[in-house]
Amino acid sequence: MSIQKIAVLGAGQMGNGITQVAACAGFDVTMLDIKQEYVDRG
C-alpha cells in the first residue's frame, strides 16, 4: 500500500507550503480551509 492522495487541512502558510511540496512530488492533493477565499489564494 502506498500513499497517493493527500488532504491538507488549513490554507495558511504551513498548509500552503505542504500542499505545494506534495503536489510537486506527484501526489494528488486536496487543500481545505474553513474559508474558501483562503484556498482560492493558495
PDB file of N, H, CA, C and O in Angstrom:
ATOM      1  N   MET A   1       0.844  -1.177   0.000  1.00  0.00           N
ATOM      2  CA  MET A   1       0.000   0.000   0.000  1.00  0.00           C
ATOM      3  C   MET A   1       0.893   1.246   0.000  1.00  0.00           C
ATOM      4  O   MET A   1       1.844   1.336   0.777  1.00  0.00           O
ATOM      5  N   SER A   2       0.581   2.194  -0.870  1.00  0.00           N
ATOM      6  H   SER A   2      -0.192   2.121  -1.501  1.00  0.00           H
ATOM      7  CA  SER A   2       1.349   3.435  -0.909  1.00  0.00           C
ATOM      8  C   SER A   2       0.399   4.629  -0.872  1.00  0.00           C
ATOM      9  O   SER A   2      -0.754   4.537  -1.295  1.00  0.00           O
ATOM     10  N   ILE A   3       0.892   5.722  -0.369  1.00  0.00           N
ATOM     11  H   ILE A   3       1.829   5.797  -0.026  1.00  0.00           H
ATOM     12  CA  ILE A   3       0.093   6.946  -0.293  1.00  0.00           C
ATOM     13  C   ILE A   3       0.061   7.587  -1.676  1.00  0.00           C
ATOM     14  O   ILE A   3       1.103   7.806  -2.294  1.00  0.00           O
ATOM     15  N   GLN A   4      -1.145   7.885  -2.156  1.00  0.00           N
ATOM     16  H   GLN A   4      -1.992   7.707  -1.654  1.00  0.00           H
ATOM     17  CA  GLN A   4      -1.301   8.510  -3.464  1.00  0.00           C
ATOM     18  C   GLN A   4      -2.056   9.824  -3.378  1.00  0.00           C
ATOM     19  O   GLN A   4      -1.859  10.712  -4.207  1.00  0.00           O
ATOM     20  N   LYS A   5      -2.927   9.954  -2.372  1.00  0.00           N
ATOM     21  H   LYS A   5      -3.087   9.233  -1.698  1.00  0.00           H
ATOM     22  CA  LYS A   5      -3.740  11.155  -2.215  1.00  0.00           C
ATOM     23  C   LYS A   5      -3.495  11.744  -0.833  1.00  0.00           C
ATOM     24  O   LYS A   5      -3.351  11.019   0.151  1.00  0.00           O
ATOM     25  N   ILE A   6      -3.451  13.081  -0.777  1.00  0.00           N
ATOM     26  H   ILE A   6      -3.568  13.670  -1.576  1.00  0.00           H
ATOM     27  CA  ILE A   6      -3.208  13.774   0.483  1.00  0.00           C
ATOM     28  C   ILE A   6      -4.246  14.876   0.638  1.00  0.00           C
ATOM     29  O   ILE A   6      -4.551  15.581  -0.324  1.00  0.00           O
ATOM     30  N   ALA A   7      -4.787  15.029   1.834  1.00  0.00           N
ATOM     31  H   ALA A   7      -4.540  14.456   2.615  1.00  0.00           H
ATOM     32  CA  ALA A   7      -5.668  16.153   2.151  1.00  0.00           C
ATOM     33  C   ALA A   7      -4.947  17.022   3.171  1.00  0.00           C
ATOM     34  O   ALA A   7      -4.464  16.525   4.189  1.00  0.00           O
ATOM     35  N   VAL A   8      -4.877  18.313   2.899  1.00  0.00           N
ATOM     36  H   VAL A   8      -5.270  18.717   2.073  1.00  0.00           H
ATOM     37  CA  VAL A   8      -4.244  19.266   3.811  1.00  0.00           C
ATOM     38  C   VAL A   8      -5.347  20.154   4.371  1.00  0.00           C
ATOM     39  O   VAL A   8      -6.072  20.808   3.622  1.00  0.00           O
ATOM     40  N   LEU A   9      -5.468  20.171   5.692  1.00  0.00           N
ATOM     41  H   LEU A   9      -4.879  19.639   6.301  1.00  0.00           H
ATOM     42  CA  LEU A   9      -6.486  20.984   6.351  1.00  0.00           C
ATOM     43  C   LEU A   9      -5.846  22.276   6.829  1.00  0.00           C
ATOM     44  O   LEU A   9      -4.997  22.266   7.721  1.00  0.00           O
ATOM     45  N   GLY A  10      -6.256  23.383   6.232  1.00  0.00           N
ATOM     46  H   GLY A  10      -6.945  23.390   5.508  1.00  0.00           H
ATOM     47  CA  GLY A  10      -5.701  24.689   6.572  1.00  0.00           C
ATOM     48  C   GLY A  10      -4.880  25.231   5.422  1.00  0.00           C
ATOM     49  O   GLY A  10      -3.937  24.591   4.958  1.00  0.00           O
ATOM     50  N   ALA A  11      -5.254  26.429   4.963  1.00  0.00           N
ATOM     51  H   ALA A  11      -6.021  26.948   5.340  1.00  0.00           H
ATOM     52  CA  ALA A  11      -4.600  27.020   3.796  1.00  0.00           C
ATOM     53  C   ALA A  11      -3.699  28.188   4.183  1.00  0.00           C
ATOM     54  O   ALA A  11      -3.471  29.093   3.380  1.00  0.00           O
ATOM     55  N   GLY A  12      -3.192  28.168   5.404  1.00  0.00           N
ATOM     56  H   GLY A  12      -3.378  27.432   6.056  1.00  0.00           H
ATOM     57  CA  GLY A  12      -2.267  29.217   5.835  1.00  0.00           C
ATOM     58  C   GLY A  12      -0.876  28.970   5.268  1.00  0.00           C
ATOM     59  O   GLY A  12      -0.714  28.214   4.311  1.00  0.00           O
ATOM     60  N   GLN A  13       0.117  29.604   5.858  1.00  0.00           N
ATOM     61  H   GLN A  13      -0.014  30.218   6.636  1.00  0.00           H
ATOM     62  CA  GLN A  13       1.487  29.465   5.355  1.00  0.00           C
ATOM     63  C   GLN A  13       1.954  28.019   5.367  1.00  0.00           C
ATOM     64  O   GLN A  13       2.532  27.538   4.391  1.00  0.00           O
ATOM     65  N   MET A  14       1.707  27.338   6.451  1.00  0.00           N
ATOM     66  H   MET A  14       1.238  27.728   7.243  1.00  0.00           H
ATOM     67  CA  MET A  14       2.171  25.953   6.580  1.00  0.00           C
ATOM     68  C   MET A  14       1.412  25.024   5.635  1.00  0.00           C
ATOM     69  O   MET A  14       2.025  24.234   4.916  1.00  0.00           O
ATOM     70  N   GLY A  15       0.091  25.115   5.632  1.00  0.00           N
ATOM     71  H   GLY A  15      -0.407  25.756   6.215  1.00  0.00           H
ATOM     72  CA  GLY A  15      -0.716  24.268   4.766  1.00  0.00           C
ATOM     73  C   GLY A  15      -0.431  24.504   3.297  1.00  0.00           C
ATOM     74  O   GLY A  15      -0.385  23.564   2.504  1.00  0.00           O
ATOM     75  N   ASN A  16      -0.239  25.767   2.938  1.00  0.00           N
ATOM     76  H   ASN A  16      -0.276  26.530   3.582  1.00  0.00           H
ATOM     77  CA  ASN A  16       0.066  26.126   1.561  1.00  0.00           C
ATOM     78  C   ASN A  16       1.395  25.501   1.136  1.00  0.00           C
ATOM     79  O   ASN A  16       1.506  24.950   0.041  1.00  0.00           O
ATOM     80  N   GLY A  17       2.394  25.588   2.000  1.00  0.00           N
ATOM     81  H   GLY A  17       2.304  26.035   2.889  1.00  0.00           H
ATOM     82  CA  GLY A  17       3.706  25.015   1.696  1.00  0.00           C
ATOM     83  C   GLY A  17       3.665  23.504   1.576  1.00  0.00           C
ATOM     84  O   GLY A  17       4.269  22.932   0.668  1.00  0.00           O
ATOM     85  N   ILE A  18       2.960  22.860   2.484  1.00  0.00           N
ATOM     86  H   ILE A  18       2.469  23.324   3.221  1.00  0.00           H
ATOM     87  CA  ILE A  18       2.835  21.398   2.435  1.00  0.00           C
ATOM     88  C   ILE A  18       2.140  20.972   1.147  1.00  0.00           C
ATOM     89  O   ILE A  18       2.550  20.011   0.497  1.00  0.00           O
ATOM     90  N   THR A  19       1.081  21.701   0.786  1.00  0.00           N
ATOM     91  H   THR A  19       0.747  22.482   1.314  1.00  0.00           H
ATOM     92  CA  THR A  19       0.342  21.389  -0.438  1.00  0.00           C
ATOM     93  C   THR A  19       1.232  21.525  -1.663  1.00  0.00           C
ATOM     94  O   THR A  19       1.210  20.668  -2.547  1.00  0.00           O
ATOM     95  N   GLN A  20       2.008  22.587  -1.719  1.00  0.00           N
ATOM     96  H   GLN A  20       2.025  23.283  -1.000  1.00  0.00           H
ATOM     97  CA  GLN A  20       2.875  22.827  -2.874  1.00  0.00           C
ATOM     98  C   GLN A  20       3.943  21.739  -3.004  1.00  0.00           C
ATOM     99  O   GLN A  20       4.171  21.217  -4.095  1.00  0.00           O
ATOM    100  N   VAL A  21       4.585  21.405  -1.908  1.00  0.00           N
ATOM    101  H   VAL A  21       4.400  21.829  -1.021  1.00  0.00           H
ATOM    102  CA  VAL A  21       5.642  20.387  -1.941  1.00  0.00           C
ATOM    103  C   VAL A  21       5.068  19.017  -2.317  1.00  0.00           C
ATOM    104  O   VAL A  21       5.664  18.286  -3.108  1.00  0.00           O
ATOM    105  N   ALA A  22       3.918  18.676  -1.750  1.00  0.00           N
ATOM    106  H   ALA A  22       3.434  19.270  -1.107  1.00  0.00           H
ATOM    107  CA  ALA A  22       3.303  17.383  -2.059  1.00  0.00           C
ATOM    108  C   ALA A  22       2.881  17.308  -3.525  1.00  0.00           C
ATOM    109  O   ALA A  22       3.066  16.278  -4.172  1.00  0.00           O
ATOM    110  N   ALA A  23       2.316  18.392  -4.047  1.00  0.00           N
ATOM    111  H   ALA A  23       2.165  19.229  -3.521  1.00  0.00           H
ATOM    112  CA  ALA A  23       1.901  18.413  -5.458  1.00  0.00           C
ATOM    113  C   ALA A  23       3.113  18.292  -6.380  1.00  0.00           C
ATOM    114  O   ALA A  23       3.065  17.574  -7.378  1.00  0.00           O
ATOM    115  N   CYS A  24       4.188  18.986  -6.050  1.00  0.00           N
ATOM    116  H   CYS A  24       4.227  19.569  -5.238  1.00  0.00           H
ATOM    117  CA  CYS A  24       5.411  18.903  -6.861  1.00  0.00           C
ATOM    118  C   CYS A  24       6.025  17.500  -6.818  1.00  0.00           C
ATOM    119  O   CYS A  24       6.714  17.086  -7.750  1.00  0.00           O
ATOM    120  N   ALA A  25       5.766  16.779  -5.727  1.00  0.00           N
ATOM    121  H   ALA A  25       5.206  17.115  -4.970  1.00  0.00           H
ATOM    122  CA  ALA A  25       6.281  15.416  -5.592  1.00  0.00           C
ATOM    123  C   ALA A  25       5.392  14.400  -6.303  1.00  0.00           C
ATOM    124  O   ALA A  25       5.704  13.209  -6.317  1.00  0.00           O
ATOM    125  N   GLY A  26       4.282  14.860  -6.896  1.00  0.00           N
ATOM    126  H   GLY A  26       4.029  15.827  -6.885  1.00  0.00           H
ATOM    127  CA  GLY A  26       3.446  13.971  -7.680  1.00  0.00           C
ATOM    128  C   GLY A  26       2.216  13.424  -6.985  1.00  0.00           C
ATOM    129  O   GLY A  26       1.520  12.577  -7.545  1.00  0.00           O
ATOM    130  N   PHE A  27       1.931  13.888  -5.775  1.00  0.00           N
ATOM    131  H   PHE A  27       2.497  14.576  -5.320  1.00  0.00           H
ATOM    132  CA  PHE A  27       0.746  13.425  -5.065  1.00  0.00           C
ATOM    133  C   PHE A  27      -0.496  14.168  -5.545  1.00  0.00           C
ATOM    134  O   PHE A  27      -0.413  15.312  -5.992  1.00  0.00           O
ATOM    135  N   ASP A  28      -1.646  13.509  -5.449  1.00  0.00           N
ATOM    136  H   ASP A  28      -1.714  12.580  -5.086  1.00  0.00           H
ATOM    137  CA  ASP A  28      -2.939  14.134  -5.709  1.00  0.00           C
ATOM    138  C   ASP A  28      -3.337  14.819  -4.403  1.00  0.00           C
ATOM    139  O   ASP A  28      -3.625  14.142  -3.415  1.00  0.00           O
ATOM    140  N   VAL A  29      -3.357  16.166  -4.386  1.00  0.00           N
ATOM    141  H   VAL A  29      -3.123  16.716  -5.188  1.00  0.00           H
ATOM    142  CA  VAL A  29      -3.527  16.912  -3.140  1.00  0.00           C
ATOM    143  C   VAL A  29      -4.822  17.710  -3.159  1.00  0.00           C
ATOM    144  O   VAL A  29      -5.156  18.352  -4.154  1.00  0.00           O
ATOM    145  N   THR A  30      -5.548  17.660  -2.042  1.00  0.00           N
ATOM    146  H   THR A  30      -5.276  17.138  -1.234  1.00  0.00           H
ATOM    147  CA  THR A  30      -6.727  18.490  -1.829  1.00  0.00           C
ATOM    148  C   THR A  30      -6.462  19.372  -0.621  1.00  0.00           C
ATOM    149  O   THR A  30      -6.071  18.882   0.438  1.00  0.00           O
ATOM    150  N   MET A  31      -6.674  20.678  -0.779  1.00  0.00           N
ATOM    151  H   MET A  31      -6.991  21.076  -1.639  1.00  0.00           H
ATOM    152  CA  MET A  31      -6.473  21.620   0.326  1.00  0.00           C
ATOM    153  C   MET A  31      -7.835  22.152   0.768  1.00  0.00           C
ATOM    154  O   MET A  31      -8.628  22.605  -0.057  1.00  0.00           O
ATOM    155  N   LEU A  32      -8.099  22.095   2.068  1.00  0.00           N
ATOM    156  H   LEU A  32      -7.454  21.727   2.738  1.00  0.00           H
ATOM    157  CA  LEU A  32      -9.364  22.550   2.630  1.00  0.00           C
ATOM    158  C   LEU A  32      -9.112  23.594   3.708  1.00  0.00           C
ATOM    159  O   LEU A  32      -8.114  23.539   4.426  1.00  0.00           O
ATOM    160  N   ASP A  33     -10.032  24.542   3.809  1.00  0.00           N
ATOM    161  H   ASP A  33     -10.843  24.587   3.226  1.00  0.00           H
ATOM    162  CA  ASP A  33      -9.965  25.532   4.881  1.00  0.00           C
ATOM    163  C   ASP A  33     -11.385  25.949   5.217  1.00  0.00           C
ATOM    164  O   ASP A  33     -12.302  25.737   4.424  1.00  0.00           O
ATOM    165  N   ILE A  34     -11.568  26.537   6.382  1.00  0.00           N
ATOM    166  H   ILE A  34     -10.823  26.710   7.026  1.00  0.00           H
ATOM    167  CA  ILE A  34     -12.891  26.966   6.810  1.00  0.00           C
ATOM    168  C   ILE A  34     -13.432  28.084   5.910  1.00  0.00           C
ATOM    169  O   ILE A  34     -14.646  28.239   5.776  1.00  0.00           O
ATOM    170  N   LYS A  35     -12.537  28.858   5.295  1.00  0.00           N
ATOM    171  H   LYS A  35     -11.551  28.732   5.404  1.00  0.00           H
ATOM    172  CA  LYS A  35     -12.946  29.922   4.377  1.00  0.00           C
ATOM    173  C   LYS A  35     -12.429  29.607   2.978  1.00  0.00           C
ATOM    174  O   LYS A  35     -11.226  29.445   2.778  1.00  0.00           O
ATOM    175  N   GLN A  36     -13.333  29.521   2.020  1.00  0.00           N
ATOM    176  H   GLN A  36     -14.311  29.652   2.183  1.00  0.00           H
ATOM    177  CA  GLN A  36     -12.961  29.200   0.644  1.00  0.00           C
ATOM    178  C   GLN A  36     -11.987  30.225   0.070  1.00  0.00           C
ATOM    179  O   GLN A  36     -11.140  29.874  -0.752  1.00  0.00           O
ATOM    180  N   GLU A  37     -12.092  31.480   0.488  1.00  0.00           N
ATOM    181  H   GLU A  37     -12.780  31.765   1.156  1.00  0.00           H
ATOM    182  CA  GLU A  37     -11.202  32.525  -0.048  1.00  0.00           C
ATOM    183  C   GLU A  37      -9.735  32.231   0.257  1.00  0.00           C
ATOM    184  O   GLU A  37      -8.860  32.596  -0.528  1.00  0.00           O
ATOM    185  N   TYR A  38      -9.456  31.582   1.381  1.00  0.00           N
ATOM    186  H   TYR A  38     -10.167  31.286   2.019  1.00  0.00           H
ATOM    187  CA  TYR A  38      -8.077  31.228   1.710  1.00  0.00           C
ATOM    188  C   TYR A  38      -7.550  30.160   0.755  1.00  0.00           C
ATOM    189  O   TYR A  38      -6.395  30.213   0.330  1.00  0.00           O
ATOM    190  N   VAL A  39      -8.392  29.203   0.424  1.00  0.00           N
ATOM    191  H   VAL A  39      -9.330  29.160   0.769  1.00  0.00           H
ATOM    192  CA  VAL A  39      -7.998  28.150  -0.515  1.00  0.00           C
ATOM    193  C   VAL A  39      -7.781  28.754  -1.899  1.00  0.00           C
ATOM    194  O   VAL A  39      -6.838  28.386  -2.599  1.00  0.00           O
ATOM    195  N   ASP A  40      -8.649  29.676  -2.291  1.00  0.00           N
ATOM    196  H   ASP A  40      -9.415  29.975  -1.723  1.00  0.00           H
ATOM    197  CA  ASP A  40      -8.533  30.309  -3.606  1.00  0.00           C
ATOM    198  C   ASP A  40      -7.228  31.089  -3.746  1.00  0.00           C
ATOM    199  O   ASP A  40      -6.660  31.160  -4.835  1.00  0.00           O
ATOM    200  N   ARG A  41      -6.755  31.672  -2.652  1.00  0.00           N
ATOM    201  H   ARG A  41      -7.216  31.614  -1.766  1.00  0.00           H
ATOM    202  CA  ARG A  41      -5.478  32.402  -2.680  1.00  0.00           C
ATOM    203  C   ARG A  41      -4.309  31.452  -2.820  1.00  0.00           C
ATOM    204  O   ARG A  41      -3.286  31.784  -3.419  1.00  0.00           O
ATOM    205  N   GLY A  42      -4.477  30.233  -2.246  1.00  0.00           N
ATOM    206  H   GLY A  42      -5.308  29.963  -1.759  1.00  0.00           H
ATOM    207  CA  GLY A  42      -3.454  29.221  -2.126  1.00  0.00           C
ATOM    208  C   GLY A  42      -2.536  29.045  -3.257  1.00  0.00           C
ATOM    209  O   GLY A  42      -1.647  28.196  -3.204  1.00  0.00           O
TER     210      GLY A  42
END
